[in-house]
């Protein structure tokens, strides 16, 4: 059985990270992406949260979602 993979990166807002130091992950956007790929037959394989550098002094989080489906 062959598998096909797709990776989606969803980042938190840059402005709120700069002004408030932290912000919430965009849960509604994550749900929309997962529902979109779910309708196309994709399953979530795994997720990981990363810290990304934003300019010199700030960081922001990003969720990396890997989807898989059988070909």
MDAnalysis code that builds the backbone (N, CA, C; Angstrom):
import MDAnalysis as mda
import numpy as np

u = mda.Universe.empty(213, n_residues=71, atom_resindex=np.repeat(np.arange(71), 3), trajectory=True)
u.add_TopologyAttr("name", ["N", "CA", "C"] * 71)
u.add_TopologyAttr("resid", np.arange(1, 72))
u.add_TopologyAttr("resname", ["UNK", "UNK", "UNK", "UNK", "UNK", "UNK", "UNK", "UNK", "UNK", "UNK", "UNK", "UNK", "UNK", "UNK", "UNK", "UNK", "UNK", "UNK", "UNK", "UNK", "UNK", "UNK", "UNK", "UNK", "UNK", "UNK", "UNK", "UNK", "UNK", "UNK", "UNK", "UNK", "UNK", "UNK", "UNK", "UNK", "UNK", "UNK", "UNK", "UNK", "UNK", "UNK", "UNK", "UNK", "UNK", "UNK", "UNK", "UNK", "UNK", "UNK", "UNK", "UNK", "UNK", "UNK", "UNK", "UNK", "UNK", "UNK", "UNK", "UNK", "UNK", "UNK", "UNK", "UNK", "UNK", "UNK", "UNK", "UNK", "UNK", "UNK", "UNK"])
u.atoms.positions = np.array([
    [0.838, -1.179, 0.000],
    [0.000, 0.000, 0.000],
    [0.884, 1.245, 0.000],
    [0.702, 2.074, -0.982],
    [1.458, 3.323, -1.057],
    [0.704, 4.422, -0.334],
    [1.465, 5.374, 0.208],
    [0.878, 6.492, 0.933],
    [1.356, 7.800, 0.323],
    [0.506, 8.794, 0.447],
    [0.810, 10.149, -0.004],
    [0.762, 11.057, 1.220],
    [1.702, 11.980, 1.326],
    [1.779, 12.871, 2.478],
    [1.647, 14.323, 2.037],
    [1.116, 15.139, 2.934],
    [0.985, 16.577, 2.712],
    [1.283, 17.263, 4.048],
    [2.042, 18.355, 4.001],
    [2.418, 19.085, 5.217],
    [1.840, 20.488, 5.146],
    [1.223, 20.918, 6.237],
    [0.637, 22.255, 6.337],
    [1.237, 22.936, 7.574],
    [1.700, 24.183, 7.421],
    [2.268, 24.955, 8.531],
    [1.321, 26.111, 8.834],
    [0.890, 26.201, 10.101],
    [-0.007, 27.267, 10.528],
    [0.695, 28.039, 11.644],
    [0.894, 29.348, 11.421],
    [1.635, 30.181, 12.371],
    [0.702, 31.104, 13.132],
    [1.109, 31.431, 14.372],
    [0.353, 32.421, 15.127],
    [0.655, 33.803, 14.574],
    [-0.162, 34.773, 14.913],
    [-0.022, 36.118, 14.369],
    [1.271, 36.796, 14.760],
    [1.898, 37.473, 13.808],
    [3.182, 38.139, 14.054],
    [3.017, 39.386, 14.907],
    [1.995, 40.183, 14.634],
    [1.830, 41.442, 15.379],
    [1.532, 41.199, 16.855],
    [0.665, 40.245, 17.143],
    [0.368, 39.982, 18.551],
    [1.570, 39.384, 19.260],
    [2.400, 38.621, 18.551],
    [3.628, 38.091, 19.152],
    [4.589, 39.213, 19.500],
    [4.664, 40.225, 18.632],
    [5.578, 41.341, 18.881],
    [5.075, 42.238, 20.002],
    [3.770, 42.557, 19.999],
    [3.258, 43.516, 20.971],
    [2.912, 42.902, 22.317],
    [2.429, 41.666, 22.321],
    [1.994, 41.048, 23.568],
    [2.940, 39.957, 24.049],
    [3.930, 39.589, 23.257],
    [4.883, 38.567, 23.667],
    [4.419, 37.158, 23.355],
    [3.131, 36.963, 23.277],
    [2.576, 35.647, 22.956],
    [1.157, 35.841, 22.467],
    [0.692, 34.906, 21.720],
    [-0.697, 34.948, 21.279],
    [-1.217, 33.530, 21.174],
    [-2.488, 33.405, 20.950],
    [-3.078, 32.084, 20.828],
    [-2.864, 31.550, 19.419],
    [-2.793, 30.245, 19.328],
    [-2.725, 29.621, 18.007],
    [-4.075, 29.838, 17.324],
    [-4.087, 30.040, 16.025],
    [-5.346, 30.261, 15.303],
    [-6.136, 28.948, 15.165],
    [-6.889, 28.619, 16.209],
    [-7.606, 27.351, 16.272],
    [-8.641, 27.244, 15.149],
    [-9.337, 28.315, 14.859],
    [-10.352, 28.282, 13.791],
    [-9.696, 27.966, 12.440],
    [-8.524, 28.544, 12.194],
    [-7.813, 28.263, 10.948],
    [-7.358, 26.803, 10.911],
    [-6.881, 26.286, 12.045],
    [-6.472, 24.887, 12.120],
    [-7.654, 23.965, 11.834],
    [-8.814, 24.267, 12.425],
    [-10.008, 23.462, 12.186],
    [-10.417, 23.497, 10.717],
    [-10.347, 24.679, 10.118],
    [-10.726, 24.812, 8.712],
    [-9.806, 23.990, 7.811],
    [-8.511, 24.028, 8.077],
    [-7.546, 23.263, 7.282],
    [-7.786, 21.770, 7.453],
    [-7.971, 21.332, 8.709],
    [-8.194, 19.905, 8.963],
    [-9.498, 19.418, 8.344],
    [-10.558, 20.222, 8.428],
    [-11.832, 19.841, 7.816],
    [-11.728, 19.784, 6.295],
    [-10.998, 20.736, 5.712],
    [-10.817, 20.765, 4.256],
    [-10.135, 19.488, 3.770],
    [-9.014, 19.141, 4.399],
    [-8.292, 17.945, 3.980],
    [-9.038, 16.665, 4.361],
    [-9.776, 16.695, 5.453],
    [-10.576, 15.533, 5.848],
    [-11.628, 15.193, 4.804],
    [-12.252, 16.214, 4.219],
    [-13.249, 15.993, 3.170],
    [-12.621, 15.400, 1.913],
    [-11.320, 15.654, 1.715],
    [-10.618, 15.122, 0.553],
    [-10.015, 13.739, 0.818],
    [-10.264, 13.181, 2.004],
    [-9.783, 11.834, 2.319],
    [-8.458, 11.771, 3.059],
    [-7.940, 12.906, 3.501],
    [-6.676, 12.940, 4.237],
    [-6.928, 12.683, 5.720],
    [-5.998, 12.017, 6.393],
    [-6.011, 11.809, 7.839],
    [-4.805, 12.519, 8.443],
    [-4.952, 13.006, 9.678],
    [-3.819, 13.636, 10.365],
    [-2.888, 12.529, 10.829],
    [-1.651, 12.586, 10.409],
    [-0.652, 11.600, 10.813],
    [-0.018, 12.020, 12.143],
    [0.460, 13.258, 12.216],
    [0.985, 13.809, 13.468],
    [1.082, 15.328, 13.379],
    [1.272, 15.930, 14.542],
    [1.415, 17.382, 14.637],
    [2.610, 17.683, 15.539],
    [3.245, 18.798, 15.284],
    [4.333, 19.251, 16.139],
    [4.252, 20.776, 16.225],
    [4.618, 21.316, 17.381],
    [4.646, 22.768, 17.576],
    [6.104, 23.210, 17.573],
    [6.402, 24.189, 16.731],
    [7.766, 24.718, 16.609],
    [7.816, 26.167, 17.044],
    [8.987, 26.594, 17.467],
    [9.251, 27.994, 17.757],
    [10.007, 28.569, 16.569],
    [9.476, 29.626, 15.961],
    [10.123, 30.284, 14.826],
    [10.630, 31.648, 15.258],
    [11.788, 32.025, 14.784],
    [12.350, 33.339, 15.085],
    [11.605, 34.374, 14.248],
    [11.251, 35.476, 14.885],
    [10.578, 36.581, 14.216],
    [11.450, 37.809, 14.399],
    [12.081, 38.257, 13.335],
    [13.064, 39.347, 13.360],
    [14.198, 38.974, 14.317],
    [14.675, 39.862, 15.151],
    [15.810, 39.528, 16.018],
    [15.409, 39.136, 17.434],
    [14.346, 39.725, 17.959],
    [14.071, 39.586, 19.382],
    [12.843, 38.756, 19.720],
    [11.994, 38.460, 18.757],
    [10.738, 37.789, 19.053],
    [10.719, 36.379, 18.488],
    [9.874, 35.578, 19.069],
    [9.613, 34.248, 18.525],
    [8.109, 34.064, 18.442],
    [7.693, 33.164, 17.565],
    [6.284, 32.820, 17.487],
    [6.182, 31.332, 17.200],
    [5.057, 30.777, 17.585],
    [4.859, 29.349, 17.426],
    [4.191, 29.039, 16.099],
    [4.460, 27.855, 15.613],
    [3.825, 27.356, 14.400],
    [3.481, 25.888, 14.619],
    [2.336, 25.486, 14.135],
    [1.931, 24.084, 14.182],
    [2.190, 23.482, 12.813],
    [2.925, 22.394, 12.790],
    [3.194, 21.659, 11.549],
    [2.322, 20.414, 11.587],
    [1.362, 20.340, 10.661],
    [0.438, 19.211, 10.618],
    [0.775, 18.375, 9.389],
    [0.972, 17.086, 9.598],
    [1.240, 16.172, 8.486],
    [0.008, 15.312, 8.254],
    [-0.471, 15.339, 7.012],
    [-1.623, 14.555, 6.606],
    [-1.150, 13.380, 5.754],
    [-1.889, 12.271, 5.796],
    [-1.543, 11.080, 5.026],
    [-2.828, 10.481, 4.442],
    [-2.689, 9.864, 3.267],
    [-3.783, 9.086, 2.691],
    [-3.203, 8.015, 1.788],
    [-3.941, 6.949, 1.642],
    [-3.506, 5.843, 0.788],
    [-3.778, 6.197, -0.661],
    [-2.856, 5.780, -1.522],
    [-3.014, 6.031, -2.961],
    [-3.661, 4.812, -3.592],
])
